[in-house]
Amino acid sequence: MKKRILIVSIFFLYMIPGIAQETNAFTIPDSLKNKTFDEIEKLGFKYYNDSIKHEIYANTLLVKAKQKNDPLSLAKAYRSAVFMFKNKFPERIAYLDSSIAVSKDLNHKLYPAVPYSIKGGEYKQIGNYDKALDNYLAALKYANASNNKNFYYLTKHNIGSLKEDIGEFDEAAKIFKEVIDYEDKNNISGIGHLVTMLHLADSYRKLEYRDSATFYNTKGIQESLKDSLDIYHFFVLHEGINLYYKQQYQKSLDSIDKAMLFIGGYEYRDEELLVTAYIHLAKLYKEFDDKEKYLEYLLKINQSYDRSGFVSMEMREGYELLIDYYKSIDDQNKQLYYIDKLFSVDSVLDTNYKNLSKKIVLEYDTPKLLEAKQNLINALEQKEKKTSVKFIIAVIFAIVLIIAVAVIYIKNVRYRKRFKELMQAPTLEATVPKEISDKHPATPEAIGISEDIVNSVLEGLQKFEDKQGYLSANITTGELAKKLQTNSKYLSKIINTYKQKSFSVYINELRIDYVIEKLKRESKFRLYTIKAISREIGFNTTEAFSKSFYKKTGIYPSYFIKQLEKEK
């Protein structure tokens, strides 16, 4: 989850960061002069919510650490000092950087892994996912190097949450399950364990594993009643949402309402959680045929966006439902307004998640796979001494890998060539010239239609193309034939003969030619999602658009847009 401030703040309570502030003017109080560094550090954590007391303890730690000139003590002091700067992002990052700088060469179990991990959480909260992943990967590296298994799996949880954010729920669930299994095996419980369980249940819900989601929600409810009532309400909310998909609507509404009494009024507003609750409350009231409540909760989604600027995939669904609602009551102004809002949400989603998805693959998944591959090769080399069969396996593996790389390379070369051809070509035409091609000697008499009708239909088709009538969704031969004052049989036969393609191919190629030229000309149009572009030019599904684009050009629209942006 993206901004679960309450949970994250509790989860990382024992590892919050620090920064370098001027402490020369600070004098240690007499009551603290004889206390040890560790005693003051414990007091700092105990009173982290008391800003006045904590500032005294944090500054005392910094002075004592500088007097000791001990890197580990300095790292701890900088980390503790971050409590002095709540809601001050630059200062918190500066103290974390100080903690990292003095502990990089310590090979300690917690440093610099802890400040790296907290720094990742700081960036994640402000939506800078690239930097969040960078810091989580650094924390993972140092935790692995120091063989700190607990912190290693805690950091894997963080990477799993990024996977969940970009919609890779299957991968996220695998990571969360791995963390849960490790913690269960080692009898690790508490708030962090519950948070991972909550993420796992939510991932299963999004994967439509309803019973698995219920299992972990129920387990979380039972355990949180003993350990943390705050987390209890989150489990109640998630199970309420899960019950909606089990079509247990009244139970679902009761659970969500119960959770929202706590979550909706909490001082830390979690916009993602609120949006998730609003969309499902809207769906529930639609099932109960309460149109007023249905619209009320859909509008709350828009209010959340206006208030915070936060976006999510479920928010996107809310805008689609708003558009459909106003379409059903024929309010075109509201339809246009929320369509513009949806384009805005799509643009933010595309910007936030496109780079993160690629970065996770390149910097987390790929290194993980390469590490697994290297481990496999090392194991094979050890066994080679005893059997030649393993050597054969290694050779086959290498050949397959080379073939895979070669196939990818050839595919990329082919795509680049096709892109260049598209860029160098003049405006593409989906139709053949008005005159009958020499290579197609068919005459009106040959196809059994009078010449007057053929000429009339061809003229009508030319006007249809000039006015871009092909951009209308769900256009049919019957509909177009009626406009051209002929019948669908004649229209199909004329298009097959004189355009030399079927009706559907004729329409789709006109659309593709149009969108290619528009993408070339309009940089703003390239910011739309593929789904938005496909709807703009009359396709009902993204898949149909992508297939038609590939059939016409030999490349996919996403690749074409990416290359256009590179050339720009």
Secondary structure as the mmCIF struct_conf table of DSSP 4:
data_model
#
loop_
_struct_conf.conf_type_id
_struct_conf.id
_struct_conf.beg_label_comp_id
_struct_conf.beg_label_asym_id
_struct_conf.beg_label_seq_id
_struct_conf.end_label_comp_id
_struct_conf.end_label_asym_id
_struct_conf.end_label_seq_id
HELX_RH_AL_P HELX_RH_AL_P1 ILE A 5 PHE A 11
TURN_TY1_P TURN_TY1_P1 PHE A 12 PHE A 12
HELX_RH_3T_P HELX_RH_3T_P1 LEU A 13 MET A 15
TURN_TY1_P TURN_TY1_P2 ASN A 24 ALA A 25
HELX_RH_AL_P HELX_RH_AL_P2 ASP A 30 LYS A 33
TURN_TY1_P TURN_TY1_P3 ASN A 34 ASN A 34
BEND BEND1 LYS A 35 LYS A 35
HELX_RH_AL_P HELX_RH_AL_P3 PHE A 37 LYS A 46
TURN_TY1_P TURN_TY1_P4 TYR A 47 ASN A 49
HELX_RH_AL_P HELX_RH_AL_P4 SER A 51 LYS A 68
TURN_TY1_P TURN_TY1_P5 ASN A 69 ASN A 69
HELX_RH_AL_P HELX_RH_AL_P5 PRO A 71 SER A 80
HELX_RH_3T_P HELX_RH_3T_P2 ALA A 81 PHE A 85
TURN_TY1_P TURN_TY1_P6 LYS A 86 ASN A 87
HELX_RH_AL_P HELX_RH_AL_P6 PHE A 89 SER A 103
TURN_TY1_P TURN_TY1_P7 LYS A 104 ASP A 105
BEND BEND2 LEU A 106 LEU A 106
BEND BEND3 LYS A 109 LEU A 110
TURN_TY1_P TURN_TY1_P8 TYR A 111 PRO A 112
HELX_RH_AL_P HELX_RH_AL_P7 ALA A 113 GLN A 125
TURN_TY1_P TURN_TY1_P9 ILE A 126 GLY A 127
HELX_RH_AL_P HELX_RH_AL_P8 TYR A 129 ALA A 145
TURN_TY1_P TURN_TY1_P10 SER A 146 ASN A 147
HELX_RH_AL_P HELX_RH_AL_P9 LYS A 149 ASP A 165
TURN_TY1_P TURN_TY1_P11 ILE A 166 GLY A 167
HELX_RH_AL_P HELX_RH_AL_P10 PHE A 169 LYS A 185
TURN_TY1_P TURN_TY1_P12 ASN A 186 ASN A 187
BEND BEND4 GLY A 190 GLY A 190
HELX_RH_AL_P HELX_RH_AL_P11 ILE A 191 LYS A 206
TURN_TY1_P TURN_TY1_P13 LEU A 207 GLU A 208
HELX_RH_AL_P HELX_RH_AL_P12 ARG A 210 ASP A 227
HELX_RH_AL_P HELX_RH_AL_P13 LEU A 229 TYR A 245
TURN_TY1_P TURN_TY1_P14 LYS A 246 GLN A 247
HELX_RH_AL_P HELX_RH_AL_P14 TYR A 249 ILE A 263
TURN_TY1_P TURN_TY1_P15 GLY A 264 GLY A 265
BEND BEND5 GLU A 267 TYR A 268
HELX_RH_AL_P HELX_RH_AL_P15 GLU A 271 GLU A 287
TURN_TY1_P TURN_TY1_P16 PHE A 288 ASP A 289
HELX_RH_AL_P HELX_RH_AL_P16 LYS A 291 SER A 308
HELX_RH_AL_P HELX_RH_AL_P17 MET A 313 SER A 328
TURN_TY1_P TURN_TY1_P17 ILE A 329 ASP A 330
HELX_RH_AL_P HELX_RH_AL_P18 GLN A 332 ILE A 360
HELX_RH_PI_P HELX_RH_PI_P1 VAL A 361 ASP A 365
HELX_RH_AL_P HELX_RH_AL_P19 THR A 366 GLU A 384
TURN_TY1_P TURN_TY1_P18 LYS A 385 LYS A 386
BEND BEND6 SER A 388 SER A 388
HELX_RH_AL_P HELX_RH_AL_P20 VAL A 389 GLN A 424
BEND BEND7 ALA A 425 ALA A 425
BEND BEND8 THR A 427 THR A 427
BEND BEND9 ALA A 430 THR A 431
BEND BEND10 LYS A 434 GLU A 435
HELX_LH_PP_P HELX_LH_PP_P1 ILE A 436 SER A 437
TURN_TY1_P TURN_TY1_P19 ASP A 438 LYS A 439
TURN_TY1_P TURN_TY1_P20 PRO A 444 GLY A 448
HELX_RH_AL_P HELX_RH_AL_P21 GLU A 451 ASP A 466
TURN_TY1_P TURN_TY1_P21 LYS A 467 GLN A 468
HELX_RH_3T_P HELX_RH_3T_P3 GLY A 469 LEU A 471
BEND BEND11 SER A 472 SER A 472
TURN_TY1_P TURN_TY1_P22 ALA A 473 ASN A 474
HELX_RH_AL_P HELX_RH_AL_P22 THR A 477 LYS A 483
TURN_TY1_P TURN_TY1_P23 LEU A 484 GLN A 485
BEND BEND12 THR A 486 THR A 486
HELX_RH_AL_P HELX_RH_AL_P23 SER A 488 ILE A 494
HELX_RH_PI_P HELX_RH_PI_P2 ILE A 495 LYS A 499
BEND BEND13 LYS A 501 LYS A 501
HELX_RH_AL_P HELX_RH_AL_P24 PHE A 503 ARG A 521
TURN_TY1_P TURN_TY1_P24 SER A 523 LYS A 524
HELX_RH_3T_P HELX_RH_3T_P4 PHE A 525 LEU A 527
BEND BEND14 TYR A 528 TYR A 528
HELX_RH_AL_P HELX_RH_AL_P25 ILE A 530 GLU A 536
TURN_TY1_P TURN_TY1_P25 ILE A 537 GLY A 538
BEND BEND15 ASN A 540 ASN A 540
HELX_RH_AL_P HELX_RH_AL_P26 THR A 542 THR A 553
BEND BEND16 GLY A 554 ILE A 555
HELX_RH_AL_P HELX_RH_AL_P27 PRO A 557 GLU A 567
#
